[in-house]
Amino acid sequence: MADKKTLEFPFSTLSSDVTEDEKKLSLKEKVNLIDNEIRQLYEFCTKAGYTQPQIEQCAQPLLSLQSRETHIKWLRRLFSFAILVAFIAFLFAYDPAYRQICIYGKFIAMKVRYTIT
């Protein structure tokens, strides 16, 4: 047991308090700081002998939040697209609007044909 290599935790302090220097950082610097800490933690876990599936299992709460946010973004896009399709379908189903669309369509077609020839 004595000859087993000891690993030191890569972070000097762990605190939920934010220092004044950290408050003054730009958003890019804050993201880089978090990225560096995550990379250090990953390296520490691999040196400690954790396998990739074990690390992913421990990081599952963070990964599930990211996955959830991605799903919410796609659902918002899908909902917006569905609203747009429903609005266009309503315009074609509503007779006065359909007639106006046809009139403007024919007018544009004549104008395009006139400018081409």
VMD Tcl script that builds the backbone (N, CA, C; Angstrom):
set m [mol new atoms 351]
animate dup $m
set s [atomselect $m all]
$s set {name element resname resid chain x y z} {
  {N N MET 1 A 0.798 -1.197 0.000}
  {CA C MET 1 A 0.000 0.000 0.000}
  {C C MET 1 A 0.850 1.276 0.000}
  {N N ALA 2 A 2.029 1.213 0.618}
  {CA C ALA 2 A 2.866 2.395 0.736}
  {C C ALA 2 A 3.463 2.796 -0.609}
  {N N ASP 3 A 3.687 1.814 -1.486}
  {CA C ASP 3 A 4.289 2.131 -2.770}
  {C C ASP 3 A 3.272 2.626 -3.794}
  {N N LYS 4 A 2.010 2.659 -3.440}
  {CA C LYS 4 A 0.973 3.137 -4.356}
  {C C LYS 4 A 1.111 4.649 -4.541}
  {N N LYS 5 A 1.071 5.081 -5.772}
  {CA C LYS 5 A 1.223 6.494 -6.100}
  {C C LYS 5 A 0.007 7.280 -5.631}
  {N N THR 6 A 0.243 8.359 -4.930}
  {CA C THR 6 A -0.860 9.186 -4.452}
  {C C THR 6 A -1.105 10.298 -5.453}
  {N N LEU 7 A -2.353 10.601 -5.633}
  {CA C LEU 7 A -2.744 11.659 -6.558}
  {C C LEU 7 A -3.214 12.869 -5.771}
  {N N GLU 8 A -2.815 14.023 -6.237}
  {CA C GLU 8 A -3.263 15.252 -5.597}
  {C C GLU 8 A -4.412 15.827 -6.414}
  {N N PHE 9 A -5.387 16.362 -5.698}
  {CA C PHE 9 A -6.526 16.968 -6.368}
  {C C PHE 9 A -6.043 18.226 -7.073}
  {N N PRO 10 A -6.404 18.442 -8.359}
  {CA C PRO 10 A -5.821 19.540 -9.141}
  {C C PRO 10 A -6.315 20.930 -8.752}
  {N N PHE 11 A -7.338 21.036 -7.943}
  {CA C PHE 11 A -7.898 22.336 -7.610}
  {C C PHE 11 A -7.402 22.766 -6.245}
  {N N SER 12 A -6.924 23.997 -6.162}
  {CA C SER 12 A -6.377 24.469 -4.906}
  {C C SER 12 A -7.464 24.618 -3.849}
  {N N THR 13 A -8.565 25.222 -4.210}
  {CA C THR 13 A -9.667 25.380 -3.262}
  {C C THR 13 A -10.977 25.121 -3.974}
  {N N LEU 14 A -11.907 24.603 -3.240}
  {CA C LEU 14 A -13.257 24.441 -3.749}
  {C C LEU 14 A -14.163 25.315 -2.905}
  {N N SER 15 A -14.812 26.262 -3.548}
  {CA C SER 15 A -15.666 27.173 -2.812}
  {C C SER 15 A -16.784 27.634 -3.721}
  {N N SER 16 A -17.928 27.813 -3.121}
  {CA C SER 16 A -19.050 28.338 -3.892}
  {C C SER 16 A -19.021 29.856 -3.925}
  {N N ASP 17 A -18.141 30.461 -3.132}
  {CA C ASP 17 A -18.005 31.914 -3.126}
  {C C ASP 17 A -17.229 32.355 -4.355}
  {N N VAL 18 A -17.689 33.431 -4.964}
  {CA C VAL 18 A -17.036 33.962 -6.152}
  {C C VAL 18 A -16.144 35.112 -5.723}
  {N N THR 19 A -14.895 35.092 -6.169}
  {CA C THR 19 A -13.977 36.169 -5.814}
  {C C THR 19 A -14.249 37.389 -6.687}
  {N N GLU 20 A -13.701 38.510 -6.276}
  {CA C GLU 20 A -13.871 39.751 -7.040}
  {C C GLU 20 A -13.208 39.650 -8.406}
  {N N ASP 21 A -12.051 38.952 -8.460}
  {CA C ASP 21 A -11.363 38.784 -9.743}
  {C C ASP 21 A -12.217 37.969 -10.707}
  {N N GLU 22 A -12.893 36.946 -10.207}
  {CA C GLU 22 A -13.740 36.117 -11.060}
  {C C GLU 22 A -14.964 36.887 -11.541}
  {N N LYS 23 A -15.465 37.810 -10.729}
  {CA C LYS 23 A -16.612 38.626 -11.143}
  {C C LYS 23 A -16.242 39.571 -12.278}
  {N N LYS 24 A -14.986 39.992 -12.326}
  {CA C LYS 24 A -14.552 40.962 -13.329}
  {C C LYS 24 A -14.202 40.312 -14.667}
  {N N LEU 25 A -14.143 38.981 -14.726}
  {CA C LEU 25 A -13.790 38.302 -15.970}
  {C C LEU 25 A -14.883 38.470 -17.020}
  {N N SER 26 A -14.466 38.486 -18.278}
  {CA C SER 26 A -15.443 38.527 -19.366}
  {C C SER 26 A -16.087 37.152 -19.506}
  {N N LEU 27 A -17.140 37.081 -20.269}
  {CA C LEU 27 A -17.844 35.814 -20.460}
  {C C LEU 27 A -16.931 34.768 -21.092}
  {N N LYS 28 A -16.137 35.163 -22.074}
  {CA C LYS 28 A -15.223 34.229 -22.731}
  {C C LYS 28 A -14.197 33.696 -21.736}
  {N N GLU 29 A -13.675 34.572 -20.883}
  {CA C GLU 29 A -12.700 34.138 -19.883}
  {C C GLU 29 A -13.332 33.193 -18.866}
  {N N LYS 30 A -14.579 33.460 -18.498}
  {CA C LYS 30 A -15.283 32.580 -17.565}
  {C C LYS 30 A -15.494 31.197 -18.168}
  {N N VAL 31 A -15.875 31.166 -19.430}
  {CA C VAL 31 A -16.075 29.878 -20.112}
  {C C VAL 31 A -14.751 29.130 -20.218}
  {N N ASN 32 A -13.664 29.848 -20.531}
  {CA C ASN 32 A -12.347 29.214 -20.610}
  {C C ASN 32 A -11.916 28.681 -19.246}
  {N N LEU 33 A -12.219 29.414 -18.183}
  {CA C LEU 33 A -11.882 28.963 -16.835}
  {C C LEU 33 A -12.623 27.676 -16.491}
  {N N ILE 34 A -13.905 27.633 -16.808}
  {CA C ILE 34 A -14.702 26.426 -16.550}
  {C C ILE 34 A -14.192 25.270 -17.403}
  {N N ASP 35 A -13.863 25.549 -18.658}
  {CA C ASP 35 A -13.344 24.509 -19.547}
  {C C ASP 35 A -12.035 23.930 -19.007}
  {N N ASN 36 A -11.142 24.797 -18.534}
  {CA C ASN 36 A -9.876 24.322 -17.976}
  {C C ASN 36 A -10.105 23.467 -16.732}
  {N N GLU 37 A -11.046 23.879 -15.875}
  {CA C GLU 37 A -11.331 23.098 -14.672}
  {C C GLU 37 A -11.908 21.731 -15.020}
  {N N ILE 38 A -12.771 21.679 -16.023}
  {CA C ILE 38 A -13.350 20.400 -16.439}
  {C C ILE 38 A -12.263 19.498 -17.019}
  {N N ARG 39 A -11.359 20.068 -17.811}
  {CA C ARG 39 A -10.254 19.281 -18.373}
  {C C ARG 39 A -9.338 18.744 -17.268}
  {N N GLN 40 A -9.048 19.578 -16.271}
  {CA C GLN 40 A -8.222 19.134 -15.156}
  {C C GLN 40 A -8.910 18.015 -14.376}
  {N N LEU 41 A -10.190 18.153 -14.167}
  {CA C LEU 41 A -10.939 17.119 -13.460}
  {C C LEU 41 A -10.941 15.814 -14.250}
  {N N TYR 42 A -11.086 15.902 -15.561}
  {CA C TYR 42 A -11.061 14.711 -16.414}
  {C C TYR 42 A -9.696 14.026 -16.340}
  {N N GLU 43 A -8.637 14.827 -16.431}
  {CA C GLU 43 A -7.292 14.256 -16.338}
  {C C GLU 43 A -7.072 13.600 -14.974}
  {N N PHE 44 A -7.555 14.237 -13.918}
  {CA C PHE 44 A -7.425 13.668 -12.579}
  {C C PHE 44 A -8.155 12.329 -12.493}
  {N N CYS 45 A -9.358 12.273 -13.056}
  {CA C CYS 45 A -10.142 11.026 -13.010}
  {C C CYS 45 A -9.457 9.911 -13.805}
  {N N THR 46 A -8.901 10.247 -14.969}
  {CA C THR 46 A -8.226 9.209 -15.760}
  {C C THR 46 A -6.958 8.734 -15.061}
  {N N LYS 47 A -6.227 9.655 -14.406}
  {CA C LYS 47 A -5.032 9.251 -13.665}
  {C C LYS 47 A -5.392 8.432 -12.429}
  {N N ALA 48 A -6.568 8.678 -11.870}
  {CA C ALA 48 A -7.011 7.934 -10.689}
  {C C ALA 48 A -7.495 6.536 -11.058}
  {N N GLY 49 A -7.613 6.260 -12.359}
  {CA C GLY 49 A -7.974 4.916 -12.795}
  {C C GLY 49 A -9.427 4.739 -13.194}
  {N N TYR 50 A -10.171 5.832 -13.291}
  {CA C TYR 50 A -11.559 5.723 -13.725}
  {C C TYR 50 A -11.605 5.491 -15.231}
  {N N THR 51 A -12.541 4.669 -15.663}
  {CA C THR 51 A -12.719 4.428 -17.093}
  {C C THR 51 A -13.669 5.470 -17.670}
  {N N GLN 52 A -13.720 5.532 -18.997}
  {CA C GLN 52 A -14.598 6.507 -19.663}
  {C C GLN 52 A -16.063 6.331 -19.262}
  {N N PRO 53 A -16.616 5.101 -19.238}
  {CA C PRO 53 A -18.011 4.948 -18.811}
  {C C PRO 53 A -18.249 5.373 -17.357}
  {N N GLN 54 A -17.262 5.151 -16.489}
  {CA C GLN 54 A -17.415 5.578 -15.103}
  {C C GLN 54 A -17.440 7.097 -14.986}
  {N N ILE 55 A -16.588 7.757 -15.763}
  {CA C ILE 55 A -16.564 9.224 -15.740}
  {C C ILE 55 A -17.880 9.774 -16.279}
  {N N GLU 56 A -18.388 9.189 -17.369}
  {CA C GLU 56 A -19.660 9.639 -17.935}
  {C C GLU 56 A -20.810 9.400 -16.972}
  {N N GLN 57 A -20.755 8.302 -16.235}
  {CA C GLN 57 A -21.817 8.010 -15.267}
  {C C GLN 57 A -21.800 9.048 -14.146}
  {N N CYS 58 A -20.616 9.443 -13.707}
  {CA C CYS 58 A -20.524 10.461 -12.661}
  {C C CYS 58 A -20.953 11.838 -13.173}
  {N N ALA 59 A -20.715 12.099 -14.448}
  {CA C ALA 59 A -21.066 13.393 -15.038}
  {C C ALA 59 A -22.473 13.406 -15.602}
  {N N GLN 60 A -23.230 12.351 -15.411}
  {CA C GLN 60 A -24.574 12.234 -15.995}
  {C C GLN 60 A -25.504 13.397 -15.636}
  {N N PRO 61 A -25.510 13.918 -14.402}
  {CA C PRO 61 A -26.395 15.069 -14.130}
  {C C PRO 61 A -26.103 16.274 -15.020}
  {N N LEU 62 A -24.826 16.548 -15.270}
  {CA C LEU 62 A -24.480 17.671 -16.141}
  {C C LEU 62 A -24.809 17.369 -17.596}
  {N N LEU 63 A -24.532 16.150 -18.017}
  {CA C LEU 63 A -24.805 15.774 -19.407}
  {C C LEU 63 A -26.297 15.736 -19.692}
  {N N SER 64 A -27.093 15.323 -18.704}
  {CA C SER 64 A -28.543 15.276 -18.921}
  {C C SER 64 A -29.121 16.682 -19.041}
  {N N LEU 65 A -28.561 17.647 -18.308}
  {CA C LEU 65 A -29.017 19.030 -18.444}
  {C C LEU 65 A -28.727 19.562 -19.841}
  {N N GLN 66 A -27.557 19.254 -20.360}
  {CA C GLN 66 A -27.190 19.693 -21.704}
  {C C GLN 66 A -28.109 19.052 -22.738}
  {N N SER 67 A -28.380 17.776 -22.572}
  {CA C SER 67 A -29.261 17.068 -23.498}
  {C C SER 67 A -30.673 17.639 -23.426}
  {N N ARG 68 A -31.127 17.947 -22.237}
  {CA C ARG 68 A -32.476 18.513 -22.054}
  {C C ARG 68 A -32.581 19.877 -22.743}
  {N N GLU 69 A -31.549 20.705 -22.584}
  {CA C GLU 69 A -31.556 22.015 -23.225}
  {C C GLU 69 A -31.596 21.886 -24.745}
  {N N THR 70 A -30.884 20.922 -25.290}
  {CA C THR 70 A -30.889 20.693 -26.737}
  {C C THR 70 A -32.278 20.271 -27.195}
  {N N HIS 71 A -32.918 19.387 -26.435}
  {CA C HIS 71 A -34.269 18.954 -26.795}
  {C C HIS 71 A -35.260 20.111 -26.731}
  {N N ILE 72 A -35.135 20.953 -25.719}
  {CA C ILE 72 A -36.041 22.101 -25.595}
  {C C ILE 72 A -35.854 23.049 -26.777}
  {N N LYS 73 A -34.608 23.273 -27.195}
  {CA C LYS 73 A -34.338 24.158 -28.331}
  {C C LYS 73 A -34.983 23.609 -29.606}
  {N N TRP 74 A -34.851 22.292 -29.833}
  {CA C TRP 74 A -35.444 21.692 -31.027}
  {C C TRP 74 A -36.967 21.711 -30.962}
  {N N LEU 75 A -37.525 21.505 -29.777}
  {CA C LEU 75 A -38.984 21.576 -29.645}
  {C C LEU 75 A -39.495 22.980 -29.922}
  {N N ARG 76 A -38.763 23.998 -29.506}
  {CA C ARG 76 A -39.162 25.382 -29.804}
  {C C ARG 76 A -39.132 25.643 -31.303}
  {N N ARG 77 A -38.084 25.162 -31.963}
  {CA C ARG 77 A -37.997 25.340 -33.422}
  {C C ARG 77 A -39.136 24.608 -34.122}
  {N N LEU 78 A -39.402 23.394 -33.682}
  {CA C LEU 78 A -40.470 22.611 -34.280}
  {C C LEU 78 A -41.822 23.290 -34.067}
  {N N PHE 79 A -42.051 23.823 -32.878}
  {CA C PHE 79 A -43.299 24.510 -32.585}
  {C C PHE 79 A -43.439 25.760 -33.452}
  {N N SER 80 A -42.354 26.523 -33.602}
  {CA C SER 80 A -42.404 27.722 -34.454}
  {C C SER 80 A -42.705 27.356 -35.904}
  {N N PHE 81 A -42.084 26.296 -36.390}
  {CA C PHE 81 A -42.336 25.845 -37.755}
  {C C PHE 81 A -43.786 25.389 -37.915}
  {N N ALA 82 A -44.330 24.691 -36.907}
  {CA C ALA 82 A -45.718 24.228 -36.962}
  {C C ALA 82 A -46.681 25.415 -36.981}
  {N N ILE 83 A -46.388 26.460 -36.210}
  {CA C ILE 83 A -47.223 27.670 -36.217}
  {C C ILE 83 A -47.181 28.330 -37.593}
  {N N LEU 84 A -46.002 28.393 -38.203}
  {CA C LEU 84 A -45.873 28.987 -39.531}
  {C C LEU 84 A -46.666 28.193 -40.567}
  {N N VAL 85 A -46.555 26.877 -40.527}
  {CA C VAL 85 A -47.300 26.029 -41.466}
  {C C VAL 85 A -48.797 26.181 -41.248}
  {N N ALA 86 A -49.220 26.245 -39.990}
  {CA C ALA 86 A -50.648 26.414 -39.699}
  {C C ALA 86 A -51.151 27.761 -40.217}
  {N N PHE 87 A -50.333 28.804 -40.085}
  {CA C PHE 87 A -50.735 30.125 -40.570}
  {C C PHE 87 A -50.854 30.126 -42.092}
  {N N ILE 88 A -49.901 29.522 -42.770}
  {CA C ILE 88 A -49.967 29.451 -44.240}
  {C C ILE 88 A -51.161 28.615 -44.684}
  {N N ALA 89 A -51.419 27.502 -43.986}
  {CA C ALA 89 A -52.578 26.670 -44.324}
  {C C ALA 89 A -53.876 27.458 -44.123}
  {N N PHE 90 A -53.919 28.263 -43.056}
  {CA C PHE 90 A -55.114 29.091 -42.817}
  {C C PHE 90 A -55.305 30.100 -43.937}
  {N N LEU 91 A -54.217 30.714 -44.405}
  {CA C LEU 91 A -54.331 31.701 -45.478}
  {C C LEU 91 A -54.880 31.071 -46.761}
  {N N PHE 92 A -54.451 29.847 -47.053}
  {CA C PHE 92 A -54.949 29.200 -48.260}
  {C C PHE 92 A -56.356 28.647 -48.075}
  {N N ALA 93 A -56.737 28.349 -46.842}
  {CA C ALA 93 A -58.087 27.822 -46.598}
  {C C ALA 93 A -59.119 28.939 -46.532}
  {N N TYR 94 A -58.716 30.117 -46.104}
  {CA C TYR 94 A -59.621 31.260 -45.997}
  {C C TYR 94 A -59.754 31.893 -47.378}
  {N N ASP 95 A -60.958 31.861 -47.947}
  {CA C ASP 95 A -61.171 32.211 -49.353}
  {C C ASP 95 A -60.725 33.625 -49.713}
  {N N PRO 96 A -61.080 34.683 -48.959}
  {CA C PRO 96 A -60.608 36.023 -49.370}
  {C C PRO 96 A -59.081 36.142 -49.377}
  {N N ALA 97 A -58.436 35.518 -48.414}
  {CA C ALA 97 A -56.980 35.577 -48.384}
  {C C ALA 97 A -56.401 34.778 -49.550}
  {N N TYR 98 A -57.000 33.643 -49.855}
  {CA C TYR 98 A -56.541 32.816 -50.977}
  {C C TYR 98 A -56.664 33.591 -52.284}
  {N N ARG 99 A -57.761 34.305 -52.461}
  {CA C ARG 99 A -57.937 35.088 -53.690}
  {C C ARG 99 A -56.888 36.198 -53.788}
  {N N GLN 100 A -56.598 36.857 -52.677}
  {CA C GLN 100 A -55.572 37.909 -52.688}
  {C C GLN 100 A -54.198 37.324 -53.041}
  {N N ILE 101 A -53.888 36.155 -52.487}
  {CA C ILE 101 A -52.610 35.502 -52.800}
  {C C ILE 101 A -52.544 35.182 -54.292}
  {N N CYS 102 A -53.631 34.686 -54.857}
  {CA C CYS 102 A -53.660 34.369 -56.285}
  {C C CYS 102 A -53.498 35.625 -57.135}
  {N N ILE 103 A -54.163 36.688 -56.748}
  {CA C ILE 103 A -54.065 37.950 -57.503}
  {C C ILE 103 A -52.626 38.453 -57.497}
  {N N TYR 104 A -52.015 38.515 -56.303}
  {CA C TYR 104 A -50.637 38.997 -56.219}
  {C C TYR 104 A -49.671 38.051 -56.932}
  {N N GLY 105 A -49.936 36.756 -56.868}
  {CA C GLY 105 A -49.095 35.781 -57.558}
  {C C GLY 105 A -49.135 35.983 -59.062}
  {N N LYS 106 A -50.342 36.178 -59.614}
  {CA C LYS 106 A -50.468 36.413 -61.056}
  {C C LYS 106 A -49.820 37.738 -61.452}
  {N N PHE 107 A -49.986 38.752 -60.616}
  {CA C PHE 107 A -49.390 40.050 -60.890}
  {C C PHE 107 A -47.861 39.940 -60.934}
  {N N ILE 108 A -47.297 39.237 -59.981}
  {CA C ILE 108 A -45.843 39.058 -59.954}
  {C C ILE 108 A -45.383 38.219 -61.143}
  {N N ALA 109 A -46.153 37.185 -61.504}
  {CA C ALA 109 A -45.785 36.349 -62.650}
  {C C ALA 109 A -45.781 37.169 -63.932}
  {N N MET 110 A -46.783 38.049 -64.109}
  {CA C MET 110 A -46.806 38.893 -65.307}
  {C C MET 110 A -45.646 39.874 -65.317}
  {N N LYS 111 A -45.328 40.419 -64.141}
  {CA C LYS 111 A -44.247 41.383 -64.068}
  {C C LYS 111 A -42.896 40.716 -64.361}
  {N N VAL 112 A -42.701 39.516 -63.855}
  {CA C VAL 112 A -41.452 38.796 -64.104}
  {C C VAL 112 A -41.353 38.429 -65.568}
  {N N ARG 113 A -42.440 37.962 -66.167}
  {CA C ARG 113 A -42.415 37.584 -67.565}
  {C C ARG 113 A -42.156 38.833 -68.422}
  {N N TYR 114 A -42.727 39.966 -68.056}
  {CA C TYR 114 A -42.543 41.195 -68.832}
  {C C TYR 114 A -41.100 41.669 -68.754}
  {N N THR 115 A -40.451 41.534 -67.579}
  {CA C THR 115 A -39.072 42.003 -67.441}
  {C C THR 115 A -38.081 41.065 -68.108}
  {N N ILE 116 A -38.419 39.773 -68.233}
  {CA C ILE 116 A -37.515 38.814 -68.859}
  {C C ILE 116 A -37.506 39.018 -70.370}
  {N N THR 117 A -38.655 39.237 -70.997}
  {CA C THR 117 A -38.729 39.372 -72.445}
  {C C THR 117 A -38.441 40.765 -72.912}
}
mol reanalyze $m
mol bondsrecalc $m
mol representation Tube
mol addrep $m
